[in-house]
Amino acid sequence: MSQTAVQNRESVTIRAIDLVEYPICPIISDADKLFLAIQEQFHHGHNVILSFEGIDFILPPIFSHAIGPLLLEYSEEEIRSRIQLVDASEDDLYYFDRVFAHMKRYYQDPEKHDKIFERSLLVFKDF
């Protein structure tokens, strides 16, 4: 994935490995840490180089939690131009691309999507 950083902005590298508890497969609370780190750099006007070096596997929801909330403050175009993923697998790049469409749908009707999610979890209640 080739992304061009917004001109005249300093780029700051965020190493996911420094923020996650489990590098084998980061969990949602890790994604929240990534989001806060990215948001802080955006607020300071910086671009972000997000490195996944040392992370073995990333579940798609990690991108929803780490990147999705940025859509409440920034356009998709700005986010894409200000974040560069490095040391990410092809699957990770795909999930990063998909998060924008998914989160836009979610933010159109969060209650509906939360109810669907809650109902889907009922299937697992007996496990």
Backbone as XML, in Angstrom:
<?xml version="1.0"?>
<chain id="A" units="angstrom">
  <residue number="1" name="MET">
    <atom name="N" x="0.850" y="-1.160" z="0.000"/>
    <atom name="CA" x="0.000" y="0.000" z="0.000"/>
    <atom name="C" x="0.895" y="1.221" z="0.000"/>
  </residue>
  <residue number="2" name="SER">
    <atom name="N" x="0.758" y="2.015" z="-0.975"/>
    <atom name="CA" x="1.552" y="3.230" z="-1.070"/>
    <atom name="C" x="0.680" y="4.410" z="-0.686"/>
  </residue>
  <residue number="3" name="GLN">
    <atom name="N" x="1.107" y="5.124" z="0.321"/>
    <atom name="CA" x="0.365" y="6.296" z="0.761"/>
    <atom name="C" x="1.320" y="7.468" z="0.816"/>
  </residue>
  <residue number="4" name="THR">
    <atom name="N" x="0.877" y="8.614" z="0.388"/>
    <atom name="CA" x="1.685" y="9.805" z="0.428"/>
    <atom name="C" x="1.303" y="10.620" z="1.644"/>
  </residue>
  <residue number="5" name="ALA">
    <atom name="N" x="2.279" y="10.949" z="2.457"/>
    <atom name="CA" x="2.014" y="11.729" z="3.660"/>
    <atom name="C" x="1.688" y="13.169" z="3.283"/>
  </residue>
  <residue number="6" name="VAL">
    <atom name="N" x="0.862" y="13.794" z="4.092"/>
    <atom name="CA" x="0.518" y="15.189" z="3.879"/>
    <atom name="C" x="1.812" y="15.994" z="3.945"/>
  </residue>
  <residue number="7" name="GLN">
    <atom name="N" x="2.015" y="16.824" z="2.950"/>
    <atom name="CA" x="3.242" y="17.612" z="2.837"/>
    <atom name="C" x="3.435" y="18.501" z="4.056"/>
  </residue>
  <residue number="8" name="ASN">
    <atom name="N" x="4.699" y="18.744" z="4.378"/>
    <atom name="CA" x="5.098" y="19.682" z="5.425"/>
    <atom name="C" x="4.633" y="19.287" z="6.822"/>
  </residue>
  <residue number="9" name="ARG">
    <atom name="N" x="4.436" y="18.023" z="7.044"/>
    <atom name="CA" x="4.098" y="17.557" z="8.388"/>
    <atom name="C" x="5.186" y="16.586" z="8.835"/>
  </residue>
  <residue number="10" name="GLU">
    <atom name="N" x="5.530" y="16.678" z="10.086"/>
    <atom name="CA" x="6.479" y="15.737" z="10.653"/>
    <atom name="C" x="5.806" y="14.379" z="10.772"/>
  </residue>
  <residue number="11" name="SER">
    <atom name="N" x="6.547" y="13.319" z="10.489"/>
    <atom name="CA" x="6.026" y="11.963" z="10.659"/>
    <atom name="C" x="6.592" y="11.368" z="11.938"/>
  </residue>
  <residue number="12" name="VAL">
    <atom name="N" x="5.726" y="10.742" z="12.702"/>
    <atom name="CA" x="6.102" y="10.099" z="13.953"/>
    <atom name="C" x="5.808" y="8.613" z="13.799"/>
  </residue>
  <residue number="13" name="THR">
    <atom name="N" x="6.761" y="7.775" z="14.171"/>
    <atom name="CA" x="6.558" y="6.333" z="14.104"/>
    <atom name="C" x="5.960" y="5.837" z="15.413"/>
  </residue>
  <residue number="14" name="ILE">
    <atom name="N" x="4.882" y="5.093" z="15.280"/>
    <atom name="CA" x="4.263" y="4.409" z="16.417"/>
    <atom name="C" x="4.491" y="2.927" z="16.200"/>
  </residue>
  <residue number="15" name="ARG">
    <atom name="N" x="5.209" y="2.315" z="17.129"/>
    <atom name="CA" x="5.479" y="0.876" z="17.041"/>
    <atom name="C" x="4.422" y="0.150" z="17.868"/>
  </residue>
  <residue number="16" name="ALA">
    <atom name="N" x="3.569" y="-0.591" z="17.178"/>
    <atom name="CA" x="2.483" y="-1.304" z="17.856"/>
    <atom name="C" x="3.023" y="-2.218" z="18.953"/>
  </residue>
  <residue number="17" name="ILE">
    <atom name="N" x="4.172" y="-2.826" z="18.714"/>
    <atom name="CA" x="4.758" y="-3.762" z="19.678"/>
    <atom name="C" x="4.999" y="-3.097" z="21.040"/>
  </residue>
  <residue number="18" name="ASP">
    <atom name="N" x="5.218" y="-1.775" z="21.038"/>
    <atom name="CA" x="5.455" y="-1.050" z="22.285"/>
    <atom name="C" x="4.169" y="-0.808" z="23.078"/>
  </residue>
  <residue number="19" name="LEU">
    <atom name="N" x="3.029" y="-0.987" z="22.443"/>
    <atom name="CA" x="1.746" y="-0.668" z="23.082"/>
    <atom name="C" x="0.879" y="-1.882" z="23.378"/>
  </residue>
  <residue number="20" name="VAL">
    <atom name="N" x="1.195" y="-3.020" z="22.781"/>
    <atom name="CA" x="0.311" y="-4.180" z="22.920"/>
    <atom name="C" x="0.778" y="-5.104" z="24.037"/>
  </residue>
  <residue number="21" name="GLU">
    <atom name="N" x="-0.196" y="-5.780" z="24.621"/>
    <atom name="CA" x="0.096" y="-6.733" z="25.685"/>
    <atom name="C" x="0.515" y="-8.088" z="25.117"/>
  </residue>
  <residue number="22" name="TYR">
    <atom name="N" x="-0.126" y="-8.472" z="23.997"/>
    <atom name="CA" x="0.121" y="-9.781" z="23.398"/>
    <atom name="C" x="0.522" y="-9.617" z="21.934"/>
  </residue>
  <residue number="23" name="PRO">
    <atom name="N" x="1.800" y="-9.658" z="21.618"/>
    <atom name="CA" x="2.216" y="-9.459" z="20.227"/>
    <atom name="C" x="1.789" y="-10.592" z="19.294"/>
  </residue>
  <residue number="24" name="ILE">
    <atom name="N" x="1.439" y="-11.741" z="19.844"/>
    <atom name="CA" x="0.979" y="-12.840" z="18.994"/>
    <atom name="C" x="-0.343" y="-12.463" z="18.342"/>
  </residue>
  <residue number="25" name="CYS">
    <atom name="N" x="-1.222" y="-11.848" z="19.108"/>
    <atom name="CA" x="-2.529" y="-11.429" z="18.591"/>
    <atom name="C" x="-3.071" y="-10.332" z="19.506"/>
  </residue>
  <residue number="26" name="PRO">
    <atom name="N" x="-2.862" y="-9.071" z="19.147"/>
    <atom name="CA" x="-3.330" y="-7.967" z="20.001"/>
    <atom name="C" x="-4.831" y="-8.050" z="20.273"/>
  </residue>
  <residue number="27" name="ILE">
    <atom name="N" x="-5.220" y="-7.536" z="21.434"/>
    <atom name="CA" x="-6.617" y="-7.555" z="21.848"/>
    <atom name="C" x="-7.206" y="-6.144" z="21.758"/>
  </residue>
  <residue number="28" name="ILE">
    <atom name="N" x="-8.505" y="-6.027" z="21.979"/>
    <atom name="CA" x="-9.205" y="-4.754" z="21.791"/>
    <atom name="C" x="-8.618" y="-3.646" z="22.663"/>
  </residue>
  <residue number="29" name="SER">
    <atom name="N" x="-8.243" y="-3.943" z="23.894"/>
    <atom name="CA" x="-7.659" y="-2.885" z="24.733"/>
    <atom name="C" x="-6.349" y="-2.384" z="24.138"/>
  </residue>
  <residue number="30" name="ASP">
    <atom name="N" x="-5.634" y="-3.246" z="23.411"/>
    <atom name="CA" x="-4.430" y="-2.812" z="22.701"/>
    <atom name="C" x="-4.794" y="-1.844" z="21.577"/>
  </residue>
  <residue number="31" name="ALA">
    <atom name="N" x="-5.892" y="-2.137" z="20.897"/>
    <atom name="CA" x="-6.344" y="-1.267" z="19.807"/>
    <atom name="C" x="-6.699" y="0.106" z="20.343"/>
  </residue>
  <residue number="32" name="ASP">
    <atom name="N" x="-7.278" y="0.148" z="21.534"/>
    <atom name="CA" x="-7.602" y="1.434" z="22.148"/>
    <atom name="C" x="-6.328" y="2.242" z="22.408"/>
  </residue>
  <residue number="33" name="LYS">
    <atom name="N" x="-5.264" y="1.565" z="22.822"/>
    <atom name="CA" x="-3.971" y="2.247" z="23.039"/>
    <atom name="C" x="-3.425" y="2.783" z="21.718"/>
  </residue>
  <residue number="34" name="LEU">
    <atom name="N" x="-3.556" y="1.979" z="20.665"/>
    <atom name="CA" x="-3.101" y="2.435" z="19.347"/>
    <atom name="C" x="-3.890" y="3.663" z="18.902"/>
  </residue>
  <residue number="35" name="PHE">
    <atom name="N" x="-5.221" y="3.611" z="19.085"/>
    <atom name="CA" x="-6.053" y="4.750" z="18.710"/>
    <atom name="C" x="-5.606" y="6.015" z="19.438"/>
  </residue>
  <residue number="36" name="LEU">
    <atom name="N" x="-5.412" y="5.928" z="20.751"/>
    <atom name="CA" x="-5.025" y="7.106" z="21.529"/>
    <atom name="C" x="-3.670" y="7.652" z="21.081"/>
  </residue>
  <residue number="37" name="ALA">
    <atom name="N" x="-2.746" y="6.754" z="20.751"/>
    <atom name="CA" x="-1.426" y="7.196" z="20.283"/>
    <atom name="C" x="-1.534" y="7.899" z="18.928"/>
  </residue>
  <residue number="38" name="ILE">
    <atom name="N" x="-2.334" y="7.345" z="18.029"/>
    <atom name="CA" x="-2.532" y="7.961" z="16.711"/>
    <atom name="C" x="-3.250" y="9.296" z="16.858"/>
  </residue>
  <residue number="39" name="GLN">
    <atom name="N" x="-4.306" y="9.303" z="17.658"/>
    <atom name="CA" x="-5.085" y="10.527" z="17.858"/>
    <atom name="C" x="-4.203" y="11.648" z="18.417"/>
  </residue>
  <residue number="40" name="GLU">
    <atom name="N" x="-3.345" y="11.320" z="19.361"/>
    <atom name="CA" x="-2.454" y="12.331" z="19.942"/>
    <atom name="C" x="-1.546" y="12.940" z="18.866"/>
  </residue>
  <residue number="41" name="GLN">
    <atom name="N" x="-0.990" y="12.093" z="18.013"/>
    <atom name="CA" x="-0.104" y="12.601" z="16.972"/>
    <atom name="C" x="-0.872" y="13.445" z="15.955"/>
  </residue>
  <residue number="42" name="PHE">
    <atom name="N" x="-2.070" y="13.012" z="15.612"/>
    <atom name="CA" x="-2.904" y="13.806" z="14.703"/>
    <atom name="C" x="-3.197" y="15.177" z="15.318"/>
  </residue>
  <residue number="43" name="HIS">
    <atom name="N" x="-3.520" y="15.202" z="16.602"/>
    <atom name="CA" x="-3.832" y="16.475" z="17.268"/>
    <atom name="C" x="-2.629" y="17.410" z="17.290"/>
  </residue>
  <residue number="44" name="HIS">
    <atom name="N" x="-1.430" y="16.830" z="17.297"/>
    <atom name="CA" x="-0.212" y="17.640" z="17.231"/>
    <atom name="C" x="0.153" y="17.999" z="15.785"/>
  </residue>
  <residue number="45" name="GLY">
    <atom name="N" x="-0.666" y="17.561" z="14.831"/>
    <atom name="CA" x="-0.426" y="17.886" z="13.431"/>
    <atom name="C" x="0.558" y="16.975" z="12.730"/>
  </residue>
  <residue number="46" name="HIS">
    <atom name="N" x="0.898" y="15.859" z="13.355"/>
    <atom name="CA" x="1.872" y="14.942" z="12.772"/>
    <atom name="C" x="1.207" y="13.873" z="11.908"/>
  </residue>
  <residue number="47" name="ASN">
    <atom name="N" x="1.957" y="13.388" z="10.949"/>
    <atom name="CA" x="1.591" y="12.170" z="10.235"/>
    <atom name="C" x="2.073" y="10.995" z="11.080"/>
  </residue>
  <residue number="48" name="VAL">
    <atom name="N" x="1.545" y="9.817" z="10.803"/>
    <atom name="CA" x="1.892" y="8.630" z="11.586"/>
    <atom name="C" x="2.392" y="7.526" z="10.672"/>
  </residue>
  <residue number="49" name="ILE">
    <atom name="N" x="3.530" y="6.979" z="11.040"/>
    <atom name="CA" x="4.019" y="5.735" z="10.441"/>
    <atom name="C" x="3.702" y="4.669" z="11.482"/>
  </residue>
  <residue number="50" name="LEU">
    <atom name="N" x="2.770" y="3.791" z="11.155"/>
    <atom name="CA" x="2.320" y="2.762" z="12.091"/>
    <atom name="C" x="3.017" y="1.454" z="11.751"/>
  </residue>
  <residue number="51" name="SER">
    <atom name="N" x="3.943" y="1.052" z="12.621"/>
    <atom name="CA" x="4.753" y="-0.135" z="12.388"/>
    <atom name="C" x="4.176" y="-1.339" z="13.131"/>
  </residue>
  <residue number="52" name="PHE">
    <atom name="N" x="4.034" y="-2.435" z="12.394"/>
    <atom name="CA" x="3.565" y="-3.686" z="12.982"/>
    <atom name="C" x="4.691" y="-4.708" z="13.092"/>
  </residue>
  <residue number="53" name="GLU">
    <atom name="N" x="5.927" y="-4.235" z="13.071"/>
    <atom name="CA" x="7.072" y="-5.125" z="13.235"/>
    <atom name="C" x="6.953" y="-5.844" z="14.581"/>
  </residue>
  <residue number="54" name="GLY">
    <atom name="N" x="7.116" y="-7.174" z="14.580"/>
    <atom name="CA" x="7.046" y="-7.961" z="15.801"/>
    <atom name="C" x="5.652" y="-8.416" z="16.185"/>
  </residue>
  <residue number="55" name="ILE">
    <atom name="N" x="4.640" y="-7.986" z="15.439"/>
    <atom name="CA" x="3.266" y="-8.421" z="15.699"/>
    <atom name="C" x="2.982" y="-9.596" z="14.772"/>
  </residue>
  <residue number="56" name="ASP">
    <atom name="N" x="2.585" y="-10.719" z="15.350"/>
    <atom name="CA" x="2.406" y="-11.941" z="14.561"/>
    <atom name="C" x="1.100" y="-11.980" z="13.773"/>
  </residue>
  <residue number="57" name="PHE">
    <atom name="N" x="0.005" y="-11.524" z="14.386"/>
    <atom name="CA" x="-1.310" y="-11.671" z="13.762"/>
    <atom name="C" x="-2.219" y="-10.563" z="14.258"/>
  </residue>
  <residue number="58" name="ILE">
    <atom name="N" x="-2.957" y="-9.947" z="13.339"/>
    <atom name="CA" x="-3.867" y="-8.876" z="13.709"/>
    <atom name="C" x="-5.276" y="-9.250" z="13.265"/>
  </residue>
  <residue number="59" name="LEU">
    <atom name="N" x="-6.203" y="-9.264" z="14.207"/>
    <atom name="CA" x="-7.606" y="-9.504" z="13.874"/>
    <atom name="C" x="-8.218" y="-8.227" z="13.298"/>
  </residue>
  <residue number="60" name="PRO">
    <atom name="N" x="-9.137" y="-8.370" z="12.340"/>
    <atom name="CA" x="-9.754" y="-7.180" z="11.732"/>
    <atom name="C" x="-10.353" y="-6.180" z="12.727"/>
  </residue>
  <residue number="61" name="PRO">
    <atom name="N" x="-10.984" y="-6.615" z="13.836"/>
    <atom name="CA" x="-11.548" y="-5.620" z="14.761"/>
    <atom name="C" x="-10.513" y="-4.660" z="15.352"/>
  </residue>
  <residue number="62" name="ILE">
    <atom name="N" x="-9.259" y="-5.064" z="15.356"/>
    <atom name="CA" x="-8.215" y="-4.172" z="15.873"/>
    <atom name="C" x="-8.195" y="-2.887" z="15.055"/>
  </residue>
  <residue number="63" name="PHE">
    <atom name="N" x="-8.329" y="-3.007" z="13.735"/>
    <atom name="CA" x="-8.338" y="-1.827" z="12.878"/>
    <atom name="C" x="-9.602" y="-0.991" z="13.113"/>
  </residue>
  <residue number="64" name="SER">
    <atom name="N" x="-10.721" y="-1.656" z="13.334"/>
    <atom name="CA" x="-11.959" y="-0.921" z="13.598"/>
    <atom name="C" x="-11.825" y="-0.057" z="14.845"/>
  </residue>
  <residue number="65" name="HIS">
    <atom name="N" x="-11.175" y="-0.580" z="15.878"/>
    <atom name="CA" x="-11.032" y="0.155" z="17.131"/>
    <atom name="C" x="-9.883" y="1.157" z="17.108"/>
  </residue>
  <residue number="66" name="ALA">
    <atom name="N" x="-8.829" y="0.849" z="16.366"/>
    <atom name="CA" x="-7.662" y="1.735" z="16.344"/>
    <atom name="C" x="-7.800" y="2.867" z="15.333"/>
  </residue>
  <residue number="67" name="ILE">
    <atom name="N" x="-8.490" y="2.611" z="14.222"/>
    <atom name="CA" x="-8.585" y="3.595" z="13.140"/>
    <atom name="C" x="-9.994" y="4.177" z="13.028"/>
  </residue>
  <residue number="68" name="GLY">
    <atom name="N" x="-11.001" y="3.356" z="13.203"/>
    <atom name="CA" x="-12.388" y="3.770" z="12.995"/>
    <atom name="C" x="-12.803" y="5.047" z="13.709"/>
  </residue>
  <residue number="69" name="PRO">
    <atom name="N" x="-12.494" y="5.196" z="15.014"/>
    <atom name="CA" x="-12.929" y="6.407" z="15.705"/>
    <atom name="C" x="-12.346" y="7.706" z="15.142"/>
  </residue>
  <residue number="70" name="LEU">
    <atom name="N" x="-11.255" y="7.600" z="14.412"/>
    <atom name="CA" x="-10.684" y="8.807" z="13.793"/>
    <atom name="C" x="-11.653" y="9.419" z="12.793"/>
  </residue>
  <residue number="71" name="LEU">
    <atom name="N" x="-12.558" y="8.579" z="12.233"/>
    <atom name="CA" x="-13.540" y="9.079" z="11.266"/>
    <atom name="C" x="-14.530" y="10.059" z="11.879"/>
  </residue>
  <residue number="72" name="LEU">
    <atom name="N" x="-14.589" y="10.109" z="13.201"/>
    <atom name="CA" x="-15.461" y="11.077" z="13.863"/>
    <atom name="C" x="-14.863" y="12.489" z="13.825"/>
  </residue>
  <residue number="73" name="GLU">
    <atom name="N" x="-13.553" y="12.575" z="13.593"/>
    <atom name="CA" x="-12.870" y="13.870" z="13.573"/>
    <atom name="C" x="-12.243" y="14.218" z="12.225"/>
  </residue>
  <residue number="74" name="TYR">
    <atom name="N" x="-11.889" y="13.183" z="11.440"/>
    <atom name="CA" x="-11.141" y="13.402" z="10.213"/>
    <atom name="C" x="-11.817" y="12.675" z="9.053"/>
  </residue>
  <residue number="75" name="SER">
    <atom name="N" x="-11.605" y="13.174" z="7.861"/>
    <atom name="CA" x="-12.142" y="12.500" z="6.681"/>
    <atom name="C" x="-11.302" y="11.263" z="6.371"/>
  </residue>
  <residue number="76" name="GLU">
    <atom name="N" x="-11.906" y="10.354" z="5.629"/>
    <atom name="CA" x="-11.175" y="9.165" z="5.197"/>
    <atom name="C" x="-9.919" y="9.565" z="4.434"/>
  </residue>
  <residue number="77" name="GLU">
    <atom name="N" x="-10.047" y="10.546" z="3.570"/>
    <atom name="CA" x="-8.918" y="10.971" z="2.756"/>
    <atom name="C" x="-7.772" y="11.486" z="3.625"/>
  </residue>
  <residue number="78" name="GLU">
    <atom name="N" x="-8.114" y="12.264" z="4.658"/>
    <atom name="CA" x="-7.058" y="12.784" z="5.529"/>
    <atom name="C" x="-6.398" y="11.664" z="6.316"/>
  </residue>
  <residue number="79" name="ILE">
    <atom name="N" x="-7.195" y="10.741" z="6.828"/>
    <atom name="CA" x="-6.628" y="9.621" z="7.586"/>
    <atom name="C" x="-5.697" y="8.808" z="6.688"/>
  </residue>
  <residue number="80" name="ARG">
    <atom name="N" x="-6.173" y="8.481" z="5.498"/>
    <atom name="CA" x="-5.348" y="7.690" z="4.576"/>
    <atom name="C" x="-4.055" y="8.425" z="4.206"/>
  </residue>
  <residue number="81" name="SER">
    <atom name="N" x="-4.121" y="9.732" z="4.095"/>
    <atom name="CA" x="-2.928" y="10.480" z="3.700"/>
    <atom name="C" x="-1.960" y="10.690" z="4.863"/>
  </residue>
  <residue number="82" name="ARG">
    <atom name="N" x="-2.450" y="10.531" z="6.084"/>
    <atom name="CA" x="-1.617" y="10.810" z="7.252"/>
    <atom name="C" x="-1.121" y="9.573" z="7.984"/>
  </residue>
  <residue number="83" name="ILE">
    <atom name="N" x="-1.634" y="8.389" z="7.600"/>
    <atom name="CA" x="-1.167" y="7.145" z="8.219"/>
    <atom name="C" x="-0.525" y="6.274" z="7.150"/>
  </residue>
  <residue number="84" name="GLN">
    <atom name="N" x="0.669" y="5.825" z="7.451"/>
    <atom name="CA" x="1.350" y="4.870" z="6.581"/>
    <atom name="C" x="1.606" y="3.608" z="7.397"/>
  </residue>
  <residue number="85" name="LEU">
    <atom name="N" x="1.135" y="2.469" z="6.904"/>
    <atom name="CA" x="1.391" y="1.199" z="7.578"/>
    <atom name="C" x="2.695" y="0.616" z="7.054"/>
  </residue>
  <residue number="86" name="VAL">
    <atom name="N" x="3.532" y="0.157" z="7.970"/>
    <atom name="CA" x="4.766" y="-0.524" z="7.587"/>
    <atom name="C" x="4.853" y="-1.834" z="8.362"/>
  </residue>
  <residue number="87" name="ASP">
    <atom name="N" x="5.599" y="-2.773" z="7.797"/>
    <atom name="CA" x="5.767" y="-4.095" z="8.414"/>
    <atom name="C" x="4.428" y="-4.787" z="8.635"/>
  </residue>
  <residue number="88" name="ALA">
    <atom name="N" x="3.495" y="-4.550" z="7.719"/>
    <atom name="CA" x="2.158" y="-5.147" z="7.794"/>
    <atom name="C" x="2.012" y="-6.176" z="6.677"/>
  </residue>
  <residue number="89" name="SER">
    <atom name="N" x="1.233" y="-7.204" z="6.946"/>
    <atom name="CA" x="0.995" y="-8.237" z="5.936"/>
    <atom name="C" x="-0.016" y="-7.729" z="4.902"/>
  </residue>
  <residue number="90" name="GLU">
    <atom name="N" x="-0.147" y="-8.454" z="3.829"/>
    <atom name="CA" x="-1.147" y="-8.114" z="2.806"/>
    <atom name="C" x="-2.554" y="-8.148" z="3.409"/>
  </residue>
  <residue number="91" name="ASP">
    <atom name="N" x="-2.806" y="-9.123" z="4.285"/>
    <atom name="CA" x="-4.109" y="-9.195" z="4.961"/>
    <atom name="C" x="-4.347" y="-7.952" z="5.821"/>
  </residue>
  <residue number="92" name="ASP">
    <atom name="N" x="-3.325" y="-7.523" z="6.540"/>
    <atom name="CA" x="-3.455" y="-6.331" z="7.377"/>
    <atom name="C" x="-3.782" y="-5.108" z="6.524"/>
  </residue>
  <residue number="93" name="LEU">
    <atom name="N" x="-3.124" y="-4.974" z="5.405"/>
    <atom name="CA" x="-3.382" y="-3.844" z="4.506"/>
    <atom name="C" x="-4.818" y="-3.899" z="3.972"/>
  </residue>
  <residue number="94" name="TYR">
    <atom name="N" x="-5.280" y="-5.099" z="3.672"/>
    <atom name="CA" x="-6.663" y="-5.274" z="3.209"/>
    <atom name="C" x="-7.652" y="-4.833" z="4.296"/>
  </residue>
  <residue number="95" name="TYR">
    <atom name="N" x="-7.428" y="-5.296" z="5.536"/>
    <atom name="CA" x="-8.337" y="-4.937" z="6.633"/>
    <atom name="C" x="-8.301" y="-3.439" z="6.907"/>
  </residue>
  <residue number="96" name="PHE">
    <atom name="N" x="-7.129" y="-2.836" z="6.793"/>
    <atom name="CA" x="-7.026" y="-1.384" z="6.958"/>
    <atom name="C" x="-7.894" y="-0.683" z="5.913"/>
  </residue>
  <residue number="97" name="ASP">
    <atom name="N" x="-7.831" y="-1.140" z="4.676"/>
    <atom name="CA" x="-8.653" y="-0.544" z="3.618"/>
    <atom name="C" x="-10.147" y="-0.723" z="3.894"/>
  </residue>
  <residue number="98" name="ARG">
    <atom name="N" x="-10.537" y="-1.868" z="4.395"/>
    <atom name="CA" x="-11.951" y="-2.182" z="4.627"/>
    <atom name="C" x="-12.540" y="-1.442" z="5.822"/>
  </residue>
  <residue number="99" name="VAL">
    <atom name="N" x="-11.714" y="-1.050" z="6.764"/>
    <atom name="CA" x="-12.226" y="-0.435" z="7.977"/>
    <atom name="C" x="-13.021" y="0.835" z="7.684"/>
  </residue>
  <residue number="100" name="PHE">
    <atom name="N" x="-12.675" y="1.560" z="6.646"/>
    <atom name="CA" x="-13.351" y="2.821" z="6.360"/>
    <atom name="C" x="-14.813" y="2.590" z="5.966"/>
  </residue>
  <residue number="101" name="ALA">
    <atom name="N" x="-15.056" y="1.661" z="5.049"/>
    <atom name="CA" x="-16.437" y="1.377" z="4.638"/>
    <atom name="C" x="-17.236" y="0.817" z="5.815"/>
  </residue>
  <residue number="102" name="HIS">
    <atom name="N" x="-16.613" y="-0.086" z="6.553"/>
    <atom name="CA" x="-17.293" y="-0.707" z="7.701"/>
    <atom name="C" x="-17.667" y="0.343" z="8.742"/>
  </residue>
  <residue number="103" name="MET">
    <atom name="N" x="-16.731" y="1.188" z="9.115"/>
    <atom name="CA" x="-16.991" y="2.157" z="10.178"/>
    <atom name="C" x="-17.939" y="3.264" z="9.724"/>
  </residue>
  <residue number="104" name="LYS">
    <atom name="N" x="-17.931" y="3.612" z="8.460"/>
    <atom name="CA" x="-18.901" y="4.598" z="7.971"/>
    <atom name="C" x="-20.316" y="4.053" z="8.127"/>
  </residue>
  <residue number="105" name="ARG">
    <atom name="N" x="-20.513" y="2.774" z="7.796"/>
    <atom name="CA" x="-21.826" y="2.150" z="7.981"/>
    <atom name="C" x="-22.188" y="2.102" z="9.459"/>
  </residue>
  <residue number="106" name="TYR">
    <atom name="N" x="-21.220" y="1.755" z="10.278"/>
    <atom name="CA" x="-21.474" y="1.681" z="11.723"/>
    <atom name="C" x="-21.923" y="3.033" z="12.266"/>
  </residue>
  <residue number="107" name="TYR">
    <atom name="N" x="-21.229" y="4.099" z="11.924"/>
    <atom name="CA" x="-21.545" y="5.418" z="12.475"/>
    <atom name="C" x="-22.865" y="5.983" z="11.940"/>
  </residue>
  <residue number="108" name="GLN">
    <atom name="N" x="-23.379" y="5.421" z="10.862"/>
    <atom name="CA" x="-24.686" y="5.856" z="10.377"/>
    <atom name="C" x="-25.799" y="5.411" z="11.325"/>
  </residue>
  <residue number="109" name="ASP">
    <atom name="N" x="-25.623" y="4.251" z="11.988"/>
    <atom name="CA" x="-26.636" y="3.744" z="12.915"/>
    <atom name="C" x="-25.974" y="2.814" z="13.940"/>
  </residue>
  <residue number="110" name="PRO">
    <atom name="N" x="-25.231" y="3.386" z="14.887"/>
    <atom name="CA" x="-24.498" y="2.560" z="15.851"/>
    <atom name="C" x="-25.389" y="1.640" z="16.675"/>
  </residue>
  <residue number="111" name="GLU">
    <atom name="N" x="-26.564" y="2.117" z="17.074"/>
    <atom name="CA" x="-27.447" y="1.284" z="17.898"/>
    <atom name="C" x="-27.858" y="0.014" z="17.161"/>
  </residue>
  <residue number="112" name="LYS">
    <atom name="N" x="-28.191" y="0.152" z="15.895"/>
    <atom name="CA" x="-28.585" y="-1.011" z="15.094"/>
    <atom name="C" x="-27.443" y="-2.020" z="15.037"/>
  </residue>
  <residue number="113" name="HIS">
    <atom name="N" x="-26.246" y="-1.558" z="14.766"/>
    <atom name="CA" x="-25.101" y="-2.463" z="14.654"/>
    <atom name="C" x="-24.744" y="-3.091" z="15.995"/>
  </residue>
  <residue number="114" name="ASP">
    <atom name="N" x="-24.886" y="-2.325" z="17.087"/>
    <atom name="CA" x="-24.612" y="-2.886" z="18.412"/>
    <atom name="C" x="-25.615" y="-3.978" z="18.763"/>
  </residue>
  <residue number="115" name="LYS">
    <atom name="N" x="-26.883" y="-3.780" z="18.414"/>
    <atom name="CA" x="-27.900" y="-4.806" z="18.682"/>
    <atom name="C" x="-27.616" y="-6.076" z="17.885"/>
  </residue>
  <residue number="116" name="ILE">
    <atom name="N" x="-27.240" y="-5.922" z="16.643"/>
    <atom name="CA" x="-26.903" y="-7.089" z="15.817"/>
    <atom name="C" x="-25.738" y="-7.838" z="16.444"/>
  </residue>
  <residue number="117" name="PHE">
    <atom name="N" x="-24.735" y="-7.115" z="16.893"/>
    <atom name="CA" x="-23.573" y="-7.733" z="17.521"/>
    <atom name="C" x="-23.973" y="-8.463" z="18.797"/>
  </residue>
  <residue number="118" name="GLU">
    <atom name="N" x="-24.775" y="-7.822" z="19.644"/>
    <atom name="CA" x="-25.216" y="-8.440" z="20.890"/>
    <atom name="C" x="-26.002" y="-9.717" z="20.614"/>
  </residue>
  <residue number="119" name="ARG">
    <atom name="N" x="-26.887" y="-9.689" z="19.605"/>
    <atom name="CA" x="-27.652" y="-10.896" z="19.265"/>
    <atom name="C" x="-26.733" y="-12.005" z="18.764"/>
  </residue>
  <residue number="120" name="SER">
    <atom name="N" x="-25.710" y="-11.642" z="18.026"/>
    <atom name="CA" x="-24.795" y="-12.662" z="17.509"/>
    <atom name="C" x="-24.006" y="-13.319" z="18.641"/>
  </residue>
  <residue number="121" name="LEU">
    <atom name="N" x="-23.747" y="-12.579" z="19.718"/>
    <atom name="CA" x="-23.024" y="-13.150" z="20.860"/>
    <atom name="C" x="-23.865" y="-14.165" z="21.627"/>
  </residue>
  <residue number="122" name="LEU">
    <atom name="N" x="-25.190" y="-14.058" z="21.547"/>
    <atom name="CA" x="-26.073" y="-14.992" z="22.247"/>
    <atom name="C" x="-25.839" y="-16.430" z="21.791"/>
  </residue>
  <residue number="123" name="VAL">
    <atom name="N" x="-25.403" y="-16.595" z="20.579"/>
    <atom name="CA" x="-25.120" y="-17.930" z="20.049"/>
    <atom name="C" x="-24.042" y="-18.602" z="20.885"/>
  </residue>
  <residue number="124" name="PHE">
    <atom name="N" x="-23.123" y="-17.814" z="21.432"/>
    <atom name="CA" x="-21.985" y="-18.374" z="22.166"/>
    <atom name="C" x="-22.186" y="-18.446" z="23.664"/>
  </residue>
  <residue number="125" name="LYS">
    <atom name="N" x="-23.337" y="-18.040" z="24.170"/>
    <atom name="CA" x="-23.533" y="-17.958" z="25.621"/>
    <atom name="C" x="-23.424" y="-19.316" z="26.324"/>
  </residue>
  <residue number="126" name="ASP">
    <atom name="N" x="-23.699" y="-20.405" z="25.622"/>
    <atom name="CA" x="-23.655" y="-21.730" z="26.250"/>
    <atom name="C" x="-22.296" y="-22.391" z="26.140"/>
  </residue>
  <residue number="127" name="PHE">
    <atom name="N" x="-21.343" y="-21.742" z="25.517"/>
    <atom name="CA" x="-20.009" y="-22.357" z="25.384"/>
    <atom name="C" x="-19.184" y="-22.174" z="26.611"/>
  </residue>
</chain>
